[in-house]
Amino acid sequence: MVVLPEGEICEMDLSVMPGIQGIMDIDQVERFTELELPDEEYIVYASTAIRLLSQELHRRGG
C-alpha cells in the first residue's frame, strides 16, 4: 500500500524487467490500483497512513 501525492491510498504493483542496455540494467514499472474496501477497512488503512506520514514529517523536522 502506498499514499500518492494527492493523498489517495492505492496498492502498488512493481514490476522489474531487464533494460535495453543489458542484463545488469533494469527498468521498473509502477502500477497503482485504487483500493475497493469496505469503509471499516479503509478507515484502518487511512488512520495508519496518517500516523506513518506524521511520524515521517516529524522525523524530517516538519
PDB file with SEQRES, HELIX, SHEET and CRYST1 records, atoms N, CA, C and O in Angstrom:
SEQRES   1 A   62  MET VAL VAL LEU PRO GLU GLY GLU ILE CYS GLU MET ASP          
SEQRES   2 A   62  LEU SER VAL MET PRO GLY ILE GLN GLY ILE MET ASP ILE          
SEQRES   3 A   62  ASP GLN VAL GLU ARG PHE THR GLU LEU GLU LEU PRO ASP          
SEQRES   4 A   62  GLU GLU TYR ILE VAL TYR ALA SER THR ALA ILE ARG LEU          
SEQRES   5 A   62  LEU SER GLN GLU LEU HIS ARG ARG GLY GLY                      
HELIX    1 AA1 ASP A   39  ARG A   59  1                                  21    
SHEET    1 AA1 3 VAL A   2  VAL A   3  0                                        
SHEET    2 AA1 3 ILE A   9  PRO A  18 -1                                        
SHEET    3 AA1 3 ILE A  26  GLU A  34 -1                                        
CRYST1    1.000    1.000    1.000  90.00  90.00  90.00 P 1           1          
ATOM      1  N   MET A   1       0.829  -1.162   0.000  1.00  0.00           N  
ATOM      2  CA  MET A   1       0.000   0.000   0.000  1.00  0.00           C  
ATOM      3  C   MET A   1       0.881   1.235   0.000  1.00  0.00           C  
ATOM      4  O   MET A   1       1.918   1.274   0.662  1.00  0.00           O  
ATOM      5  N   VAL A   2       0.461   2.234  -0.743  1.00  0.00           N  
ATOM      6  CA  VAL A   2       1.184   3.498  -0.822  1.00  0.00           C  
ATOM      7  C   VAL A   2       0.191   4.646  -0.749  1.00  0.00           C  
ATOM      8  O   VAL A   2      -0.990   4.494  -1.063  1.00  0.00           O  
ATOM      9  N   VAL A   3       0.698   5.795  -0.329  1.00  0.00           N  
ATOM     10  CA  VAL A   3      -0.092   7.014  -0.350  1.00  0.00           C  
ATOM     11  C   VAL A   3       0.464   7.878  -1.468  1.00  0.00           C  
ATOM     12  O   VAL A   3       1.637   8.252  -1.444  1.00  0.00           O  
ATOM     13  N   LEU A   4      -0.368   8.194  -2.444  1.00  0.00           N  
ATOM     14  CA  LEU A   4       0.056   9.016  -3.565  1.00  0.00           C  
ATOM     15  C   LEU A   4       0.133  10.480  -3.142  1.00  0.00           C  
ATOM     16  O   LEU A   4      -0.461  10.857  -2.132  1.00  0.00           O  
ATOM     17  N   PRO A   5       0.850  11.308  -3.892  1.00  0.00           N  
ATOM     18  CA  PRO A   5       0.974  12.725  -3.530  1.00  0.00           C  
ATOM     19  C   PRO A   5      -0.374  13.429  -3.335  1.00  0.00           C  
ATOM     20  O   PRO A   5      -0.460  14.392  -2.575  1.00  0.00           O  
ATOM     21  N   GLU A   6      -1.419  12.958  -4.012  1.00  0.00           N  
ATOM     22  CA  GLU A   6      -2.743  13.554  -3.871  1.00  0.00           C  
ATOM     23  C   GLU A   6      -3.446  13.095  -2.596  1.00  0.00           C  
ATOM     24  O   GLU A   6      -4.525  13.588  -2.267  1.00  0.00           O  
ATOM     25  N   GLY A   7      -2.830  12.142  -1.871  1.00  0.00           N  
ATOM     26  CA  GLY A   7      -3.409  11.634  -0.639  1.00  0.00           C  
ATOM     27  C   GLY A   7      -4.205  10.355  -0.798  1.00  0.00           C  
ATOM     28  O   GLY A   7      -4.714   9.817   0.185  1.00  0.00           O  
ATOM     29  N   GLU A   8      -4.320   9.863  -2.008  1.00  0.00           N  
ATOM     30  CA  GLU A   8      -5.072   8.639  -2.268  1.00  0.00           C  
ATOM     31  C   GLU A   8      -4.263   7.427  -1.831  1.00  0.00           C  
ATOM     32  O   GLU A   8      -3.056   7.370  -2.065  1.00  0.00           O  
ATOM     33  N   ILE A   9      -4.917   6.461  -1.200  1.00  0.00           N  
ATOM     34  CA  ILE A   9      -4.272   5.217  -0.784  1.00  0.00           C  
ATOM     35  C   ILE A   9      -4.521   4.177  -1.870  1.00  0.00           C  
ATOM     36  O   ILE A   9      -5.668   3.885  -2.206  1.00  0.00           O  
ATOM     37  N   CYS A  10      -3.438   3.619  -2.420  1.00  0.00           N  
ATOM     38  CA  CYS A  10      -3.537   2.649  -3.507  1.00  0.00           C  
ATOM     39  C   CYS A  10      -2.632   1.463  -3.239  1.00  0.00           C  
ATOM     40  O   CYS A  10      -1.742   1.507  -2.390  1.00  0.00           O  
ATOM     41  N   GLU A  11      -2.886   0.410  -3.985  1.00  0.00           N  
ATOM     42  CA  GLU A  11      -1.987  -0.738  -3.982  1.00  0.00           C  
ATOM     43  C   GLU A  11      -0.998  -0.526  -5.121  1.00  0.00           C  
ATOM     44  O   GLU A  11      -1.398  -0.172  -6.230  1.00  0.00           O  
ATOM     45  N   MET A  12       0.298  -0.742  -4.854  1.00  0.00           N  
ATOM     46  CA  MET A  12       1.312  -0.568  -5.879  1.00  0.00           C  
ATOM     47  C   MET A  12       1.831  -1.929  -6.315  1.00  0.00           C  
ATOM     48  O   MET A  12       2.216  -2.765  -5.498  1.00  0.00           O  
ATOM     49  N   ASP A  13       1.830  -2.124  -7.623  1.00  0.00           N  
ATOM     50  CA  ASP A  13       2.403  -3.327  -8.216  1.00  0.00           C  
ATOM     51  C   ASP A  13       3.683  -2.889  -8.916  1.00  0.00           C  
ATOM     52  O   ASP A  13       3.640  -2.093  -9.853  1.00  0.00           O  
ATOM     53  N   LEU A  14       4.810  -3.403  -8.467  1.00  0.00           N  
ATOM     54  CA  LEU A  14       6.108  -3.019  -9.008  1.00  0.00           C  
ATOM     55  C   LEU A  14       6.658  -4.168  -9.837  1.00  0.00           C  
ATOM     56  O   LEU A  14       6.850  -5.275  -9.334  1.00  0.00           O  
ATOM     57  N   SER A  15       6.909  -3.898 -11.105  1.00  0.00           N  
ATOM     58  CA  SER A  15       7.483  -4.901 -12.000  1.00  0.00           C  
ATOM     59  C   SER A  15       8.888  -4.463 -12.373  1.00  0.00           C  
ATOM     60  O   SER A  15       9.120  -3.294 -12.682  1.00  0.00           O  
ATOM     61  N   VAL A  16       9.812  -5.391 -12.343  1.00  0.00           N  
ATOM     62  CA  VAL A  16      11.195  -5.125 -12.718  1.00  0.00           C  
ATOM     63  C   VAL A  16      11.522  -6.023 -13.901  1.00  0.00           C  
ATOM     64  O   VAL A  16      11.251  -7.224 -13.887  1.00  0.00           O  
ATOM     65  N   MET A  17      12.121  -5.406 -14.939  1.00  0.00           N  
ATOM     66  CA  MET A  17      12.453  -6.177 -16.137  1.00  0.00           C  
ATOM     67  C   MET A  17      13.816  -5.746 -16.653  1.00  0.00           C  
ATOM     68  O   MET A  17      14.243  -4.621 -16.396  1.00  0.00           O  
ATOM     69  N   PRO A  18      14.502  -6.615 -17.373  1.00  0.00           N  
ATOM     70  CA  PRO A  18      15.800  -6.242 -17.936  1.00  0.00           C  
ATOM     71  C   PRO A  18      15.664  -5.024 -18.827  1.00  0.00           C  
ATOM     72  O   PRO A  18      14.710  -4.909 -19.596  1.00  0.00           O  
ATOM     73  N   GLY A  19      16.621  -4.115 -18.722  1.00  0.00           N  
ATOM     74  CA  GLY A  19      16.622  -2.906 -19.542  1.00  0.00           C  
ATOM     75  C   GLY A  19      17.224  -3.157 -20.912  1.00  0.00           C  
ATOM     76  O   GLY A  19      17.640  -4.271 -21.228  1.00  0.00           O  
ATOM     77  N   ILE A  20      17.263  -2.130 -21.702  1.00  0.00           N  
ATOM     78  CA  ILE A  20      17.749  -2.223 -23.073  1.00  0.00           C  
ATOM     79  C   ILE A  20      19.256  -2.477 -23.130  1.00  0.00           C  
ATOM     80  O   ILE A  20      19.721  -3.220 -23.994  1.00  0.00           O  
ATOM     81  N   GLN A  21      20.023  -1.870 -22.224  1.00  0.00           N  
ATOM     82  CA  GLN A  21      21.485  -1.940 -22.279  1.00  0.00           C  
ATOM     83  C   GLN A  21      22.046  -3.322 -21.970  1.00  0.00           C  
ATOM     84  O   GLN A  21      23.093  -3.689 -22.503  1.00  0.00           O  
ATOM     85  N   GLY A  22      21.387  -4.079 -21.139  1.00  0.00           N  
ATOM     86  CA  GLY A  22      21.916  -5.387 -20.794  1.00  0.00           C  
ATOM     87  C   GLY A  22      21.256  -5.935 -19.556  1.00  0.00           C  
ATOM     88  O   GLY A  22      20.351  -5.327 -18.984  1.00  0.00           O  
ATOM     89  N   ILE A  23      21.726  -7.097 -19.154  1.00  0.00           N  
ATOM     90  CA  ILE A  23      21.082  -7.791 -18.051  1.00  0.00           C  
ATOM     91  C   ILE A  23      21.277  -7.092 -16.716  1.00  0.00           C  
ATOM     92  O   ILE A  23      20.449  -7.246 -15.818  1.00  0.00           O  
ATOM     93  N   MET A  24      22.358  -6.323 -16.564  1.00  0.00           N  
ATOM     94  CA  MET A  24      22.596  -5.626 -15.298  1.00  0.00           C  
ATOM     95  C   MET A  24      21.761  -4.353 -15.183  1.00  0.00           C  
ATOM     96  O   MET A  24      21.576  -3.837 -14.080  1.00  0.00           O  
ATOM     97  N   ASP A  25      21.258  -3.843 -16.297  1.00  0.00           N  
ATOM     98  CA  ASP A  25      20.397  -2.671 -16.283  1.00  0.00           C  
ATOM     99  C   ASP A  25      18.953  -3.128 -16.182  1.00  0.00           C  
ATOM    100  O   ASP A  25      18.544  -4.090 -16.832  1.00  0.00           O  
ATOM    101  N   ILE A  26      18.186  -2.427 -15.357  1.00  0.00           N  
ATOM    102  CA  ILE A  26      16.792  -2.806 -15.195  1.00  0.00           C  
ATOM    103  C   ILE A  26      15.896  -1.587 -15.367  1.00  0.00           C  
ATOM    104  O   ILE A  26      16.309  -0.450 -15.140  1.00  0.00           O  
ATOM    105  N   ASP A  27      14.696  -1.847 -15.761  1.00  0.00           N  
ATOM    106  CA  ASP A  27      13.633  -0.852 -15.794  1.00  0.00           C  
ATOM    107  C   ASP A  27      12.590  -1.313 -14.795  1.00  0.00           C  
ATOM    108  O   ASP A  27      12.365  -2.510 -14.616  1.00  0.00           O  
ATOM    109  N   GLN A  28      11.958  -0.349 -14.149  1.00  0.00           N  
ATOM    110  CA  GLN A  28      10.878  -0.729 -13.254  1.00  0.00           C  
ATOM    111  C   GLN A  28       9.616   0.003 -13.672  1.00  0.00           C  
ATOM    112  O   GLN A  28       9.652   1.163 -14.083  1.00  0.00           O  
ATOM    113  N   VAL A  29       8.519  -0.693 -13.559  1.00  0.00           N  
ATOM    114  CA  VAL A  29       7.215  -0.148 -13.915  1.00  0.00           C  
ATOM    115  C   VAL A  29       6.350  -0.206 -12.668  1.00  0.00           C  
ATOM    116  O   VAL A  29       6.171  -1.264 -12.066  1.00  0.00           O  
ATOM    117  N   GLU A  30       5.815   0.952 -12.291  1.00  0.00           N  
ATOM    118  CA  GLU A  30       4.923   1.028 -11.135  1.00  0.00           C  
ATOM    119  C   GLU A  30       3.494   1.174 -11.645  1.00  0.00           C  
ATOM    120  O   GLU A  30       3.204   2.016 -12.495  1.00  0.00           O  
ATOM    121  N   ARG A  31       2.614   0.343 -11.112  1.00  0.00           N  
ATOM    122  CA  ARG A  31       1.205   0.419 -11.471  1.00  0.00           C  
ATOM    123  C   ARG A  31       0.408   0.567 -10.184  1.00  0.00           C  
ATOM    124  O   ARG A  31       0.595  -0.202  -9.241  1.00  0.00           O  
ATOM    125  N   PHE A  32      -0.476   1.550 -10.143  1.00  0.00           N  
ATOM    126  CA  PHE A  32      -1.254   1.828  -8.941  1.00  0.00           C  
ATOM    127  C   PHE A  32      -2.707   1.446  -9.175  1.00  0.00           C  
ATOM    128  O   PHE A  32      -3.301   1.793 -10.196  1.00  0.00           O  
ATOM    129  N   THR A  33      -3.264   0.730  -8.217  1.00  0.00           N  
ATOM    130  CA  THR A  33      -4.655   0.289  -8.290  1.00  0.00           C  
ATOM    131  C   THR A  33      -5.414   0.870  -7.105  1.00  0.00           C  
ATOM    132  O   THR A  33      -4.997   0.724  -5.956  1.00  0.00           O  
ATOM    133  N   GLU A  34      -6.525   1.525  -7.392  1.00  0.00           N  
ATOM    134  CA  GLU A  34      -7.343   2.099  -6.332  1.00  0.00           C  
ATOM    135  C   GLU A  34      -7.934   0.979  -5.475  1.00  0.00           C  
ATOM    136  O   GLU A  34      -8.370  -0.052  -5.986  1.00  0.00           O  
ATOM    137  N   LEU A  35      -7.936   1.206  -4.170  1.00  0.00           N  
ATOM    138  CA  LEU A  35      -8.480   0.207  -3.256  1.00  0.00           C  
ATOM    139  C   LEU A  35      -9.999   0.239  -3.259  1.00  0.00           C  
ATOM    140  O   LEU A  35     -10.611   1.307  -3.265  1.00  0.00           O  
ATOM    141  N   GLU A  36     -10.582  -0.917  -3.255  1.00  0.00           N  
ATOM    142  CA  GLU A  36     -12.035  -1.034  -3.121  1.00  0.00           C  
ATOM    143  C   GLU A  36     -12.287  -1.814  -1.840  1.00  0.00           C  
ATOM    144  O   GLU A  36     -12.407  -3.039  -1.851  1.00  0.00           O  
ATOM    145  N   LEU A  37     -12.364  -1.079  -0.737  1.00  0.00           N  
ATOM    146  CA  LEU A  37     -12.511  -1.685   0.583  1.00  0.00           C  
ATOM    147  C   LEU A  37     -13.797  -1.217   1.236  1.00  0.00           C  
ATOM    148  O   LEU A  37     -14.291  -0.129   0.941  1.00  0.00           O  
ATOM    149  N   PRO A  38     -14.336  -2.037   2.119  1.00  0.00           N  
ATOM    150  CA  PRO A  38     -15.439  -1.553   2.949  1.00  0.00           C  
ATOM    151  C   PRO A  38     -14.946  -0.387   3.801  1.00  0.00           C  
ATOM    152  O   PRO A  38     -13.756  -0.294   4.103  1.00  0.00           O  
ATOM    153  N   ASP A  39     -15.851   0.493   4.185  1.00  0.00           N  
ATOM    154  CA  ASP A  39     -15.486   1.684   4.953  1.00  0.00           C  
ATOM    155  C   ASP A  39     -14.646   1.362   6.179  1.00  0.00           C  
ATOM    156  O   ASP A  39     -13.689   2.079   6.475  1.00  0.00           O  
ATOM    157  N   GLU A  40     -14.985   0.297   6.896  1.00  0.00           N  
ATOM    158  CA  GLU A  40     -14.276  -0.052   8.120  1.00  0.00           C  
ATOM    159  C   GLU A  40     -12.805  -0.360   7.841  1.00  0.00           C  
ATOM    160  O   GLU A  40     -11.930   0.069   8.594  1.00  0.00           O  
ATOM    161  N   GLU A  41     -12.526  -1.093   6.771  1.00  0.00           N  
ATOM    162  CA  GLU A  41     -11.147  -1.435   6.424  1.00  0.00           C  
ATOM    163  C   GLU A  41     -10.400  -0.211   5.906  1.00  0.00           C  
ATOM    164  O   GLU A  41      -9.222  -0.026   6.212  1.00  0.00           O  
ATOM    165  N   TYR A  42     -11.081   0.625   5.121  1.00  0.00           N  
ATOM    166  CA  TYR A  42     -10.438   1.821   4.595  1.00  0.00           C  
ATOM    167  C   TYR A  42     -10.010   2.742   5.728  1.00  0.00           C  
ATOM    168  O   TYR A  42      -8.939   3.346   5.664  1.00  0.00           O  
ATOM    169  N   ILE A  43     -10.829   2.856   6.758  1.00  0.00           N  
ATOM    170  CA  ILE A  43     -10.502   3.700   7.904  1.00  0.00           C  
ATOM    171  C   ILE A  43      -9.233   3.200   8.586  1.00  0.00           C  
ATOM    172  O   ILE A  43      -8.405   4.007   9.011  1.00  0.00           O  
ATOM    173  N   VAL A  44      -9.067   1.895   8.696  1.00  0.00           N  
ATOM    174  CA  VAL A  44      -7.850   1.339   9.296  1.00  0.00           C  
ATOM    175  C   VAL A  44      -6.626   1.736   8.473  1.00  0.00           C  
ATOM    176  O   VAL A  44      -5.628   2.191   9.033  1.00  0.00           O  
ATOM    177  N   TYR A  45      -6.689   1.571   7.150  1.00  0.00           N  
ATOM    178  CA  TYR A  45      -5.567   1.951   6.291  1.00  0.00           C  
ATOM    179  C   TYR A  45      -5.316   3.455   6.356  1.00  0.00           C  
ATOM    180  O   TYR A  45      -4.166   3.884   6.450  1.00  0.00           O  
ATOM    181  N   ALA A  46      -6.367   4.251   6.307  1.00  0.00           N  
ATOM    182  CA  ALA A  46      -6.210   5.706   6.327  1.00  0.00           C  
ATOM    183  C   ALA A  46      -5.601   6.187   7.641  1.00  0.00           C  
ATOM    184  O   ALA A  46      -4.722   7.048   7.633  1.00  0.00           O  
ATOM    185  N   SER A  47      -6.054   5.648   8.761  1.00  0.00           N  
ATOM    186  CA  SER A  47      -5.506   6.086  10.048  1.00  0.00           C  
ATOM    187  C   SER A  47      -4.041   5.655  10.185  1.00  0.00           C  
ATOM    188  O   SER A  47      -3.234   6.393  10.751  1.00  0.00           O  
ATOM    189  N   THR A  48      -3.694   4.485   9.679  1.00  0.00           N  
ATOM    190  CA  THR A  48      -2.300   4.041   9.709  1.00  0.00           C  
ATOM    191  C   THR A  48      -1.441   4.939   8.820  1.00  0.00           C  
ATOM    192  O   THR A  48      -0.327   5.305   9.194  1.00  0.00           O  
ATOM    193  N   ALA A  49      -1.956   5.291   7.652  1.00  0.00           N  
ATOM    194  CA  ALA A  49      -1.219   6.173   6.745  1.00  0.00           C  
ATOM    195  C   ALA A  49      -0.985   7.537   7.387  1.00  0.00           C  
ATOM    196  O   ALA A  49       0.111   8.087   7.287  1.00  0.00           O  
ATOM    197  N   ILE A  50      -1.989   8.078   8.034  1.00  0.00           N  
ATOM    198  CA  ILE A  50      -1.851   9.378   8.698  1.00  0.00           C  
ATOM    199  C   ILE A  50      -0.789   9.303   9.788  1.00  0.00           C  
ATOM    200  O   ILE A  50       0.046  10.200   9.905  1.00  0.00           O  
ATOM    201  N   ARG A  51      -0.818   8.246  10.578  1.00  0.00           N  
ATOM    202  CA  ARG A  51       0.161   8.094  11.653  1.00  0.00           C  
ATOM    203  C   ARG A  51       1.578   8.002  11.097  1.00  0.00           C  
ATOM    204  O   ARG A  51       2.482   8.677  11.591  1.00  0.00           O  
ATOM    205  N   LEU A  52       1.778   7.173  10.074  1.00  0.00           N  
ATOM    206  CA  LEU A  52       3.110   6.991   9.499  1.00  0.00           C  
ATOM    207  C   LEU A  52       3.610   8.259   8.792  1.00  0.00           C  
ATOM    208  O   LEU A  52       4.787   8.604   8.891  1.00  0.00           O  
ATOM    209  N   LEU A  53       2.723   8.940   8.090  1.00  0.00           N  
ATOM    210  CA  LEU A  53       3.129  10.180   7.438  1.00  0.00           C  
ATOM    211  C   LEU A  53       3.459  11.260   8.469  1.00  0.00           C  
ATOM    212  O   LEU A  53       4.385  12.045   8.265  1.00  0.00           O  
ATOM    213  N   SER A  54       2.721  11.305   9.557  1.00  0.00           N  
ATOM    214  CA  SER A  54       3.020  12.257  10.635  1.00  0.00           C  
ATOM    215  C   SER A  54       4.380  11.975  11.248  1.00  0.00           C  
ATOM    216  O   SER A  54       5.149  12.899  11.513  1.00  0.00           O  
ATOM    217  N   GLN A  55       4.680  10.707  11.473  1.00  0.00           N  
ATOM    218  CA  GLN A  55       5.990  10.323  12.016  1.00  0.00           C  
ATOM    219  C   GLN A  55       7.105  10.733  11.057  1.00  0.00           C  
ATOM    220  O   GLN A  55       8.146  11.226  11.491  1.00  0.00           O  
ATOM    221  N   GLU A  56       6.892  10.532   9.758  1.00  0.00           N  
ATOM    222  CA  GLU A  56       7.911  10.895   8.777  1.00  0.00           C  
ATOM    223  C   GLU A  56       8.119  12.407   8.750  1.00  0.00           C  
ATOM    224  O   GLU A  56       9.258  12.871   8.685  1.00  0.00           O  
ATOM    225  N   LEU A  57       7.045  13.174   8.797  1.00  0.00           N  
ATOM    226  CA  LEU A  57       7.173  14.635   8.829  1.00  0.00           C  
ATOM    227  C   LEU A  57       7.925  15.087  10.075  1.00  0.00           C  
ATOM    228  O   LEU A  57       8.765  15.984  10.015  1.00  0.00           O  
ATOM    229  N   HIS A  58       7.616  14.463  11.196  1.00  0.00           N  
ATOM    230  CA  HIS A  58       8.306  14.801  12.444  1.00  0.00           C  
ATOM    231  C   HIS A  58       9.799  14.464  12.342  1.00  0.00           C  
ATOM    232  O   HIS A  58      10.649  15.232  12.794  1.00  0.00           O  
ATOM    233  N   ARG A  59      10.106  13.308  11.744  1.00  0.00           N  
ATOM    234  CA  ARG A  59      11.499  12.888  11.570  1.00  0.00           C  
ATOM    235  C   ARG A  59      12.264  13.879  10.695  1.00  0.00           C  
ATOM    236  O   ARG A  59      13.446  14.137  10.923  1.00  0.00           O  
ATOM    237  N   ARG A  60      11.584  14.426   9.702  1.00  0.00           N  
ATOM    238  CA  ARG A  60      12.220  15.385   8.784  1.00  0.00           C  
ATOM    239  C   ARG A  60      12.246  16.802   9.365  1.00  0.00           C  
ATOM    240  O   ARG A  60      12.782  17.723   8.748  1.00  0.00           O  
ATOM    241  N   GLY A  61      11.668  16.966  10.547  1.00  0.00           N  
ATOM    242  CA  GLY A  61      11.680  18.280  11.195  1.00  0.00           C  
ATOM    243  C   GLY A  61      10.561  19.179  10.742  1.00  0.00           C  
ATOM    244  O   GLY A  61      10.635  20.395  10.916  1.00  0.00           O  
ATOM    245  N   GLY A  62       9.511  18.599  10.156  1.00  0.00           N  
ATOM    246  CA  GLY A  62       8.409  19.426   9.649  1.00  0.00           C  
ATOM    247  C   GLY A  62       7.217  19.468  10.522  1.00  0.00           C  
ATOM    248  O   GLY A  62       6.234  20.131  10.194  1.00  0.00           O  
TER     249      GLY A  62                                                      
END                                                                             
